[in-house]
Amino acid sequence: MRLLVIEDESLLRQQLKMGLERAGYVVDDASDGKTGLFQAIEYDYDAAIIDLGLPQLDGISVISKLREAGKMYPVLILTARGDWQDKVAGLDAGADDYVVKPFRLEEIQARLNALLRRAAGFASPVISCGPVQLDTAAKRVTVDGAGVELTAYEYKTLEYLMLHPDQVISKAELTEHLYAQDFDRDSNVLEVFVRRLRQKLDPEQTLQPIETVRGQGYRMRAMD
């Protein structure tokens, strides 16, 4: 998943970026509201983390303008303020949840996972496509109850496909949302990941959970 972090405190911003990248996210960042708003509108993110006390343009204004521009991906606000009015103002502006500083990275990850699941229409951390189950909290995949060992990139590819069941996902979209900016977009790496996923999820080729839509991309069959 590709995230945007808008936070003016340099150390905190870097800690968030590094921690979320270790958790498997692709993270862009900005240190002020004006730059952050440009990125938030210009690029397609899966979620944004926005501090309320930003220079140049405050976080509430960023969220309001983001929603006015038609960007509906989840927004998690950060605030060091204990005043409940600030939290309400952020939510009223269009944010989906909030975390008060200081916080633990685990809380940020848990709230992000919940927001991303809900945005995709899933209430439970366990997503099912027929016998294939993916636990977004435990980062675990099973087929008919048996665990399947995946590499980090294989898991990220499968997670994105399963969060968008029965939707055709292009290679460009997968690359944009899952991999860093310097990823080789002209390579066949995604095809390799998908081929390995098929082998691991469906060694007997009886389920065929991941379909190739010629000239368009890949589709995860809901199989329900």
Buried (B, 14 or more C-beta within 10 A) or exposed (E): BBBBBBBBBEEBBEEBBEBBEEBBBBBBBBBBBEBBBEBBBEEEBBBBBBBBBBEBBBBBBBBBBBBEEEBEBBBBBBBEEEEEEBBEBBBEBBBBBBBBBEEEBEEBBBBBBBBBBEBBEBEEBBBBBBBBBBEBEEBBBBBEEEEBEBEEBBBBBBBBBBBBBEBBBEBEBBBBBBBEEEBEEEEEBBEEBBEBBBEBBBEEEEBEBBBBEEEEBBBBBEBE
